[in-house]
Amino acid sequence: MTGVEKKLLKNELSDIFSTYDDDIHYGKLFISLYNEFYNTYSVYKKINVEQFLISLKEKFAITENNYLIKEEAAKSKKLDEIDFTQSRYFIKVKEKLLIFASSYKVTFFYSKDVDKHEIEKIVQIIELTKKPKKHKKKFYMIARSNHTEFGFELRSFKIREQKVDISSNYNDDFLEVDKTISEFLNNKNANGLVLLHGKYGTGKTSYIRNLMSMLNRMFIFLPLDMIDAISNPSFLPFIAGFKNSILVLEDCETLIKSRENGRTDTGLVNLLNLGDGLLSDALAIKLICTFNADLKDIDRAILRKGRLVARYEFKPLNTEKAKALANSLGVKNNINKDLTLAEIYNLEKHDYSKVNDNKKIGF
């Protein structure tokens, strides 16, 4: 029988229940046990509770008597197993050092006399048992909203997983560019712009979908009909809430076109600030912009060294690579020219793009 249980039976504990419900108030329990006020310290981390309890037991020789309160839940499909993600524990680690442990936070209740190194040891266990972040194969689209602080919201979407063999689907000069882009997007502290341009069907969107499938990063898509949102004064405060994210702008020619005759464009200025400015240093937001216009029509500020991390013009796959890719897809072909990825992947489909130019007179 624990000391707490003995005190409860003897009615020596003061009111230890919460004011709002029948749950035990951990702070009141501490005061009742030790007759002194307490300090608290909370660590908000998603942890593997089961592994945390095992490590805590090994480090501090925790036994069943150390568990003051257990609130455990069964798994929905395996009722004889504990669902640690839904369970909570209140544990006496040492005298005057109690902890509340759950899957989303650990809170310390301790006396001012407790050695801070004891708390640091438990914090180290939290670090070692925290759950890795999982990329859920989703991307987010910005939408307007009348119910949010800045007038925008994110809507999540599942994407079709598409892992592309870069070496067979793109020309050889893209391999080094792909490496540069991947390293940049994986660097949490980096900021800047990636420009991808070229004719329709050459693989720009397929490549972005591949990045979304391969990288554990948050991708935010700004649809074409909302490009003007970047000029909105509320846009930067809104996007500032998504540090280290990757902002994707497809077909954004109108946004990044050259500023001629002194034309000012707030949207472009905001884009440049996100890519390489004081705000970008704080947010580390990465930008991927795709367009189909001629490079000479793009504002020169976009192309500035230091701001522009990578640029690549997608072109049709050269004849030999086009033949090899078609063969790997099991498509019979007699390819004798460069082809786009769209053309190669649809070689066996009926072509409805041809227009009959034969003119007839009358009806």
N, C-alpha and C positions, 0 to 999 in steps of 0.2 A: 504494500500500500504506500502510495506516495505521500509526501508531506502535505500537498494540496488536498488530497482526499481526506487525510486525517483532520485537517483544519475544517473542511466542509462538514464532516460528521460531528465535529465538536461545535459547529456553528461559530467558529472563530474568524471566518472571513466576512468582511463587510460586503455591502452590495456590489457585486462584480458584474452585474448585467448592464447591457446598453440601455440608454434612455429611450431608444426608439423601437427596440425589439427584444426578443428573448435571448439573443446571442450574448456570449460572455465578452465583456470589454477588456481587451488585453492589458490596457494601461491600468485599469482599476484592479485587475488581478495582480499586477506587479506591485502596486501600492499595498494591497492587502497582504501579500507575501512578505514584503520587506519593510513595510512601514516607512517608505520614503518615496519622494518623487523620482521620476525616471527621465532619461533622454531617449529620443528615437532617431533612427537613421534608416532611410528606405532606399533600396536599390531596385529600380524598375528595369528588369531584364526578363525576357522569356527564357526560362530554364527547363532542363530535363529534371523534373522533381525527383524521380526515382534515383537517378544518378547522383543528384545533389545529396539526398538522404544517405546514400551508401558512402559517399566521400566524407560527409559530416561524421558519420559513425566511425570511420577509420581514423579521422583526425582527432576527434574528441572523445572516443570510447563511449558513444551514445548507446544507451540501452532503452528498453521499453519504458523504464521508469522516468526517462527524460522527456517522454512525450506527455505533455500536460493535456493537450487536446488534439484529437484526430478527427477530421471531417473528411471521410473517404467516400468515393463514389465508385460504383461498379461500371464496367464497360457495358455499353448498350447491347452488344451481341455476345459477349463472354462474361456472364454475370459473376463468375467465380474469379475474375481478374479485376485488379484495381485500375481505374482510370486516373492516372496521376495528374492529368491535365485539368481535372475537375476537383481534385482533392486539396485540402489545406491542413497545415500542421502548425501547432504552437509548441515549441520545444525549449526546454531548459538546457542550455549548453553548459553553463557553469552558474555558480551562485551569482545572482543579480545580472545575468546575461541571458535574456530570453529572445527567441526569434519566431516570427511568423513567416512561414514559407508557403508559397503557391507558385503556380506556373508562370505568373506574370510579374511577381515582385517578392522581395524578401525584406522584412522590416525588423530592425533591432530595437529591443527595449532593454535599456541598461543603466546601471548606476554610474555616477560620475567617478566612482572609484575603480571601475573596470579598466584593465589595461587595453588601450586602443589597438595593440598588436593582435589581440584576440579577435577583434572585429575584422582587422585586415586579413587574417587567415581565412575567415569565412567569406569575405569579399573575393579572395583568390579562388575559392571553391566555386563561387557564383560564376566567375569569369570562365573557369574551365568547363562548367556544365551548361553554359548558355547555349541555346539552340541556334544553329546557323539560319540565316535568313533564306527563305525559299522563294525562288522566282516562280510564280504561278502561271507562267506562259500567258500572261495577259498584257494588253497595252491599254492605254487610257486616251480618251478623246476629250478635248476641251469643248464644253457646251455653254451656252448662255443660260443664266438662271436669274429669276427674280427673287429668289429666296436665300441668297448667300451674300456675304459681306461685300464682295468685290464684283458681283454680277456674273461670276463664272463658276463652273463646277467641273469635276472630272467624272466621266462615265467609263467604267471598265468593260473591256471586251476580251473574249478569248480569241487567240489567233491560231490559225492552222500552223502546226509546227512544220517548219521547212528548213532542213539542214542541207545546204548546197555545197557540193564539191567545187570549191573555188577554182581549182586548177583545170577542171574539165569544162566548166560553164562560163569561164571568162578568159580573155586573152592573157598571155603570159605577163604583160606589163602591169597587170592588176594585182599580182601576188604580193608584191612589196607594199603597195598602197593598202591592201586589205590588212596586212600585219600592222601597219601604222595606225589605221583606224581602230582596230580591235584593242591595241595597247592603250590608245587614247581614251576610248570609252570605258575601259576597265580601271582607269586611274581616277580614284574618287576625288582627288584634289585638282584635277586638270580642268581647264575650260578652253573654249574655242569653237571654231566652225569647221564642218566638213561639207564640201560642195560636191555633189554628184550630178552630172549632167549628161545629156545625150538623147538620141532619138527614142521615141516610144518603142517598147518591146525589147530594148537592149539589156534589161535586167536590173534596173535601179530598184524597183519595188521588191523584186525577189531577193535582192541582196539585203535590203533593210529587214525583210521578214526573216532572213537567215540570222541577222544580228540579234533580233528579238528572241529567236529560238536558242541561240548559243550563249548569250550573255545574261548574267543575273543582274539586270539593271531595269529601272523603271523608265519605260518609253512613253512619252506623251505626244499624241498626234494633234496637230492643229489643222483642221480641215480647210480646204480652199476657200469656202464661203465665209470663213472667219479670220482670214489673213489680216483684215483691217482691225481685228481686236488688239493687235500688238500696239496700235496707236492709242488705244484707250488708256487713260491715266491709271486705271485700276488693274491693268494687266500685270505690270511688274510686281506690285504688292501681292497679287494672286499667285504668280508663278514662283515667287520667293518662298512659298511654303513647301516647295518640292526640290530641296537641295539635292545635288548629285544626280538629278534626273537627266534624261536625254530628250530634248524637244525636237520633234520631226516636223518639217514643213515641206510638203510636196508641191511641186508645180508653183513655186513662189516667185516667178519672174517679175510680177508687178511690184512685189515688195523690195526686191534687191536690184531693180533696174537703176541705171545711172541717173544721178541727180544733175540734170542739165539746166542751164540758164538760172542757176541759183535756186533751183527748186528745193524746198525743204520737205522732209518726210519723217514724221515722228516715229512711224513704225520702223523704218530702217535704223534710225538713231537708237531706238530701244533694242533692236536686234543686235546692233554693234556693241552696245553696253553689256548685253548678256554674253556676247562672245569674247569680249576683251575690254573690260573696264573695271571700275571699283566694285560694281555690283557682281560681276562675274567672279571676282576673287572670293567674295563671301559665299556665293551660291554654288560655284563649280558646276554650273549647268552646261551641258554639251549640246551643240546644235548641229542637226543634219538638214541641209537644204538641198532639194532637188529642183532642177529646172530644165527646160528644153530650148531656151533662147541661146543666141550666139554669145560667147564669152565677152566679146567687146561691148555688149549692151549692159553688162553687169557693173554696178558701182565699184570704182577702184578701191574704196575703203574696205570692201568685203575681202579683197584679195591681198590685203596687207600682210606682210610677213610677221609671224608671231600670233596674229589673230586667226589666220587660215592654217589649220592643222594638216589638212589633206584636200586635194582636189583631183577628180578623175572624170574623164570623158568616156562614157560607155559607147562602144562602137560594135557593129555586127561582129560575130565570131568569125575569125579568119577561116578560109575554106577547109584547111586540113583539120582544124579543131572542130569545125561544124560537122564534118564527115565522121570524126571519131565520136562525138557526142551522140549523133544520130544512131551510129552503130551500137553504142552502149545502151541506147533506149530500145534497141531491137527494131528500129525503123528502117525499112528498105528505102534506099535513096540513090540518087545519081547527082549528088551535090557537086556543082562546079563553080560556086561563087560564095562570097561571104554572106552569112545569114544572121539575123537577130535570134535571140533565144526564143522569142515568141514564135518565129517562123519554124524553128527546129522542133520545138515541142508540139507543134500543130501540123507537122508535115502530112500526116495521114487524114487530116480532117478536111472536109469540103471547104473550098474557098468561095465565100460569098461576096468577096470584095470586088470581084471583077465586074465591070460595067459594060454592057453591050452598047457599042457606039453606032450600030447600024441605024440609020435614020429612015423612017418610012413617011411617005406622003399620004395624007388622008387618014381615014379612020379604019 
